[in-house]
Amino acid sequence: MKIGRCTIAVLSIVFLLSASAFAQVANPVAELFPKGTIIHNNIAYNNDTLEKHLLDIYMPANTTGKVPLIIWIHGGAWQTNSKYSDMSYMGNTIAEIINSGYALASIDYRYSTQAVFPAQIQDCNKAIAFLNSHADQYGFDKDKFVLMGFSSGGHLASLLGLSNNNKVKEFYLANKITQFGIKAVVDFYGPSDLISFPGSEDAESSIADLLGAAPLFRPDLAKAASPVTYVDQNDPPFLIIHGEKDDMVPPIQSKLLSSWLTLNGVKNDVIVVKDAPHYGKMFDAEIVRAKVMAFLKDELD
């Protein structure tokens, strides 16, 4: 996505100031969840002390039996925001997910300013491996894991969902492949093809920061980090959602991913939200939320 480093610096300062304001609050988004939601905060998923190796779990109240799990992957150009991000404008969708009897886990991952790709997908895989291995402890149905990502998190959700059956060892910490299933993916406006992304020559872009080089000059890295590279007939169903007026990730990125999925016979639907920008409350509107929930129910119930 075409975001300069100055913009990222400003976003980071805003985020840090916001985080400081919430310093004394155990979970700044807890109020978005229905009353009675059981929250497990700041679980270390890699048995280390890295702040970006934490996840939160939100369980619906009064559950009986094992429940499906929605895995939330935040956006932020791979270099800002946290596991609480993208929730503030998706409150109604979050409430409906929990009220439908689904659990939600939100994961953090290392910024590209801390470690270049594939660190981010390694962390996501490790977090989901943790959730899978602790499914009995928390009450998840490990056969019903759904990824839901936003912007750069949509990129990571798509990349993980598509590469999962390819078992790319570089996508796992210490190249240790772990086995788990992904039932479906919900991708909100995530980049799908980094080589064709606007600004591929720009060494100052967030994608260049992610890869350690501009995509045009390292097309091998850009290809390895592009979800479309891993599309095949064995991939899970996709719901892809994009804003018509997105000026950060062009809608063509979602349409391209949908075309590749369709060519390979993978069930998918792409929704372009009229007049919607890159992110915001328009993606929590009833018409969009109804399609998200219908997709989840089709795949999980």
N, C-alpha and C positions, 0 to 999 in steps of 0.2 A: 504494500500500500504506500502511496506517495505521501509520506509524512517526514518532514525534515527533522534534524536533530534538535533545532531550536524549539520546534513545537513540542517534541518529546520532552525536552527539559522543562518547559512550562507545565506540561501535563504531570510530570513527575513531582514538581514542587507542589502543585495543587493537591495531588494524591497524598503526599507526605504530610501536608498541613491537615488534610482531612483525617488521615490516620492518627495524627497526634491528638486531634479533637476527640477521637474515639478511644484514646489510649486506655482509659479506665473502664471501657465497656467490653465485656467478654465477647460479645458478638454484635456488631453494629447493624446487622440486617435481621436480627431475630424477630423484630416486630412485623416483618413482612410475612411471616409464617403463621398459619392458623393456630389458634389457642390449643395448647396441649401437645404441640409438636415437640418431640424429644430431640434435643440437640447435643451432639458430641463435638466439642470444639477442639481445634488445633491438635489433631492426631498426627503424629510423626509416621509417615509411610515408608521411610527408608532407614529407619533406625539410626538417624543422625540428628544433629542440632540445627541444620539449615532452616532458616525461616521459610524458604520457598519449597521445602519438602513437608508441607503440612496440608491436611485436608479437614473439612468439616462434614459431618453427617447429620441429616435431618430426617427423622423417622415420624411417620404419621402416628397419631394417638390410637390406642386400642386396636393394634394390629393382631391378627390371628394368622399364624402361618407365615411363610416366607413371602416377601413382597418384591416387586420389580424395583430396579434402581436406575434413576436418571443421574448421569454423571455430567456435572456442569463444568465447562472449561471457559474461563474468562478471556476477554479480549484485552487489547492494549498495545498493539503493534509489537508484540513479543518482548516488550521492554518496560512496561508500566502496568499499574493496576494489580488486583489481587483476587483471591477467591470470593470476595464479597462483591466484586464488580459485576456490572450488567444486571444485577438483581433489582436495583432501585427503580428501574423503568419496566421491570417484568413482574411486578408484584401480583397481579391477578393470575398470571400464568403459573407462578410459583404456588400460589394458594390452591389453584385447581389441581396441580400435580399432587400435592400432599393430600388434598381432600378426595382424590381419586384412589387413595391407598397406595401411592408410590412413594418410595424413599428418594431422597436427593443427596448426592455427595458433591461438594464443590472442592476442586483441587487447585493448589498452587504449583507453579513450575518455575524454574530458573529463567531470569531475564536473559535476553541476548547480550546485554551488557555485562553479564556475569559469566556466561559461557555460550559459545556459538552453537548452531545446529550441528549435531542432532540432540543436544542436551535437553531441549524442550520436549521432544517426543519420547526420549528416554524417561524423563520424569513422569510424563503422562502414563506411559506403559507401566512404570513402577507403581504409581498410585493405584491403577486399576488392578494390577496383580495383588496388591495389598487388600483391596476391597474384595477381590475374589477369594483370597485365602482366608479372609475373616468373615466371609458371608454367613456362616453359621452363628458366629458370635453376635452379629448385629441383626440378623434376620433377613438377609437378602436372598432372593432367588437368583443364583448365579447364571441361570440360563436366560435371564431377562435383564441384561445390562444395556442401557441405551445411552449413547453419547449425545450431548447437547452443547454446542460451542458457538461463540460469538466473535466475529471478525477474525483476529489472529487465533482465537480459541476455536472458531469454526474451521479454520485451516487445520489446526491440530486434531480436532475431532474427526474431520474427513480423512486426514492422513492416517490416523490410527485405525479408523474403521476399515479403510481400504487396504492397508498394509498388513493388517492383523493375520490374514491367512497366508501372506507371503513369508512371514517369519524372517524379517530383515534383521540380522543379528546386531547391526550397528544401531538399531532403534531401541536397544535394551541396555540398561546399565551393565557394565562389565561384559557386554555381548552375551548375557545370559538370558536366553529366550524363555519366557514364561507363557504358559498356555491358559487362555481364557477366551470366552466367546463374546461377541458384540451382536446384539439382536437387531439394532437399528441405529441410525444416525440422524440427528436434526442439526442442520448446518445453517446458522444465521450469517449471511453475507461474508463468508470466508474466502480468501484467495485460493484458487485451485491449480493455477498454472503460473509459476513464478517466472518462467522464461518469457511468456507473452505479457506479463504485467507491465503497465505503463511505467516508464522511468527505469527500465532495466539496465540502462547505462549509468545510472546515478549512484555513485559510491557513497553518497550521504543519506541514502534512503534507509528506511527501517528494514527492508528486505536485505539490503547489503550488510547491514549490521547483523542480521540474523545469520547470514551465510558466511560472513567474513570477507565478502567480495561482491561487487555488482553482478547480478545474474548474467549479463551479457558476456562478462569476462570469465565467469565460472559456470557455464551452462551445465556442467556435470553436477555441481552442487545444487543448482536450481532445479534440475530434473529430479534429483534424489529427494528434494524437499517438497516436491509438487504432488498433491493428492492424485491428480489424473494419471500419474505414472503407474499407479498400482491398481487401476480399475481392471477387474475381471469378472467373469460370470458368477463367481462364488461369493461376491460381496453382499453385505446386508442392505436392506431397503434404506432409502434416503428421502428425507423431506428437506428441501433447500429453499430458504427464504431470503429475499433480497429487496432492498429499497430501490424504487424506480429512479430516485434522484440521488443515489449514493455517489458522492464525489471523492471517496477515499478508496473504495474497492469497486471497480466497475461491475455492473450487473452481468456483463458478458462472462465474467468469471464463473458465476453460478450456472448460467446457461450452458457454458462449455462443459462443466462437470456433469450436468444433466444429460447432455448429448453423449458423452462417453459412457455413462451408466446405461443409457438406453441402447446404445450400440452393442453393449455386452449383455443385454437382457436382464439388467438389474432393475428391480422395481424402484421407481423414483417419481417425485413430483417437485416441480420448481414453481414457487409463488413469488411474483414480483408485486410488492406492495405499492400501490399508486401513491405518488408524491412523497414517499418516505425517504428520509435521508439515510446516513450510514447507520445510525442506531437511534433508540429513543422509544417513547411510549406508543408510537404508531405500531410497533411490533407486539404490543400487549393488547391491542384492540380486539374486540370480541370476534371479528371476522377472521383474524389471524389465529387467535387463541383457539377458536373452535377447530380450525384445521390441524393445529398442533396436537390438540387433545384427541381428535379423531384418529390421527396417525398413530399416536401412542396406544390408544385402545385397540386399534386393528392389529398392532404388532405384539401387544403384551397380554391382552385379555383372551 
